[in-house]
């Protein structure tokens, strides 16, 4: 886990994913993988993780919800962005509200987000 995190912080995402794959704890591994994907701007890969995250009850975690909603925003799925961001609580709430505002503007005026 620690090695993967060090590689992520060094922006060596391929190595980070390699070490992440050996993390034995499913929840820690999935949360870290989502963080790696978003840091690497691999937003489509992050959105594909939604079912796995739900299966492990990680969609209760506000950071996970925010990261996933941000990934959906970056891929242009603004309805899903809003759906997930509305569930964010705690310290990520203000960031989620900004994301919701941006996604709503994109839905109202699609030319501003192309």
Secondary structure, 3 states (H helix, E strand, C coil): CHHHHHHHHCCCHHHHHHHHCCCCCHHHHHHHHHHHHHHCCCHHHHHHCHHHHHHCCHHHCHHHHHHHHHHHHHCCCHHHHHHHHCCCCHHHHHHHHHHHHHHHHHHHCHHHHC
